[in-house]
Amino acid sequence: MTADEVLAALRVLAEPARLPGMARYGIATGHALGVTVTELRTVAKRLGRDHDLAAELWDTGIHEARILASLVDVPALVDDAQFERWAGGFDSWDLCDQVCQNLLRHAPAAWTKAAEWTTRPELFVRRAGLALIAGLAVAGRRVDDARFAALLEPLARGADDDRPLVRTGASWALRAIGKRSSGLNQRAIATAEELRARGGGAGWVGTDALRELRGPAVQARLGGLGNKAGDPSRS
């Protein structure tokens, strides 16, 4: 299918009545159609992987077409320039998170960008760095703890931010790392305690993360895992 044909299919699925509800959840609807992510995933399965089509869909600027682009793109073909170009187009937390989880965390530059973006000043770029860390903690099941431990420092620096989307992203990333193994749980708890002591946005992150990292459910599961990677985190 061409990009125009895909857009025509999305318009058939569109329900404009959904837009006010999306806006209430903080989703930018100025260029949205009102298509659910579930519907987009069904379309993506029919389309298969197509790097060129993904680029064309992204360039439309339509919210759902951009999420669909992240579902059909080929991670191995996503280079540094595309990371920066797409991040510059993030205008909503859901678009940021969907692109990071569907595509960018699986691309070769994910680890580098996760550390770099976490301390960038732009709201959605910093959120994307944190979302990448959280996604890597879920997807990288055979990755050594040391790689995730190295992300705790940039995560902590990026967490000192009063913007809600950054705070929640930092807590998400910290909790995801801390649920991978007992060793990382201890490191994540130490980081969370340091953040809590700072106060402000960092203090909120530390307090929020500690609730789960020290919770009985996480501790019981990690006790059975030893130093093996854990299960996916909650977002």
Residue pairs with C-beta under 8 A, 6 or more apart in sequence:
1 9
1 47
1 53
2 53
2 56
3 53
3 56
3 57
3 60
3 65
6 43
6 47
6 53
6 57
6 65
6 68
7 57
7 60
7 62
7 65
9 43
10 33
10 35
10 43
10 62
10 64
10 65
10 68
11 33
13 33
13 35
13 39
13 43
14 33
14 34
14 35
14 64
15 34
15 35
16 33
16 34
17 34
18 34
18 36
19 29
19 32
19 34
22 29
22 32
22 34
23 29
25 94
26 92
26 93
27 63
27 92
27 93
27 94
28 63
28 91
28 92
28 95
29 63
31 61
31 62
31 63
32 62
32 63
32 64
33 62
33 63
33 64
35 64
37 67
37 98
40 64
40 67
40 68
40 71
41 71
43 68
44 68
44 71
44 72
47 53
47 68
47 72
48 72
49 72
49 73
49 74
50 72
50 73
50 74
51 73
51 74
51 77
53 69
53 72
54 69
54 70
54 72
54 73
54 74
55 69
55 73
57 65
57 66
57 68
57 69
57 72
58 65
58 66
58 69
58 86
58 89
60 66
61 89
63 92
63 95
66 89
66 95
66 99
67 94
67 95
67 98
67 99
67 102
70 98
70 99
70 102
70 103
70 104
71 102
71 103
73 103
75 103
75 104
75 106
75 107
75 108
76 107
76 108
78 103
78 104
78 107
78 108
78 109
79 108
79 109
80 109
80 113
83 104
83 107
83 109
83 113
86 99
86 104
87 117
87 122
87 124
87 125
87 128
88 125
89 95
90 96
90 99
90 124
90 125
90 127
90 128
91 124
92 124
93 124
93 127
93 165
96 124
96 127
96 128
96 131
97 127
97 131
97 235
99 128
100 128
100 131
100 132
100 135
101 131
101 135
104 110
104 113
104 128
104 132
104 135
105 132
105 135
105 136
105 139
106 139
110 132
110 135
110 136
111 136
111 147
113 128
113 129
113 132
114 129
114 132
114 133
114 136
114 151
114 154
115 129
115 150
115 151
115 154
116 129
116 154
117 125
117 126
117 128
117 129
117 132
118 126
118 129
118 130
118 133
118 151
118 154
118 155
118 157
118 158
118 173
119 126
119 129
119 154
119 157
119 158
120 126
120 129
123 163
123 165
123 166
124 165
126 158
126 161
126 166
126 169
127 165
127 166
127 169
129 154
129 158
130 155
130 158
130 166
130 169
130 170
130 172
130 173
131 169
131 172
131 173
133 151
133 155
133 173
133 176
133 177
134 169
134 172
134 173
134 175
134 176
134 233
134 235
135 176
136 143
136 148
136 151
137 148
137 173
137 176
137 177
137 179
137 180
137 233
138 176
138 232
138 233
140 147
140 148
140 229
141 229
142 229
143 229
145 180
145 181
145 183
145 184
145 227
148 177
148 180
148 184
149 184
149 187
151 173
151 177
152 174
152 177
152 187
152 188
152 191
155 170
155 173
155 174
155 177
155 191
156 191
156 194
156 195
156 202
158 166
158 170
159 166
159 167
159 170
159 174
159 195
159 201
159 202
159 205
159 206
160 195
160 198
160 200
160 201
160 202
161 167
161 170
161 201
161 202
162 200
162 201
163 201
166 201
167 201
167 204
167 205
167 208
168 208
170 205
171 204
171 205
171 208
171 209
172 233
172 234
172 235
174 188
174 191
174 192
174 195
174 205
174 209
174 213
175 188
175 209
175 212
175 213
175 233
175 234
176 232
176 233
177 184
177 187
177 188
178 184
178 185
178 187
178 188
178 189
178 192
178 209
178 212
178 213
178 218
179 185
179 212
179 213
179 218
179 221
179 222
179 230
179 231
179 233
180 229
180 230
181 222
181 225
181 226
181 227
181 228
181 229
181 230
182 222
182 223
182 225
182 226
182 227
183 227
185 213
185 218
185 219
185 222
188 209
188 213
189 210
189 213
189 214
191 206
192 205
192 206
192 207
192 209
192 210
192 213
193 206
193 210
194 206
195 202
195 203
195 205
195 206
195 209
196 202
196 203
196 206
196 207
196 210
197 203
197 206
198 206
212 218
212 234
221 230
221 231
222 230
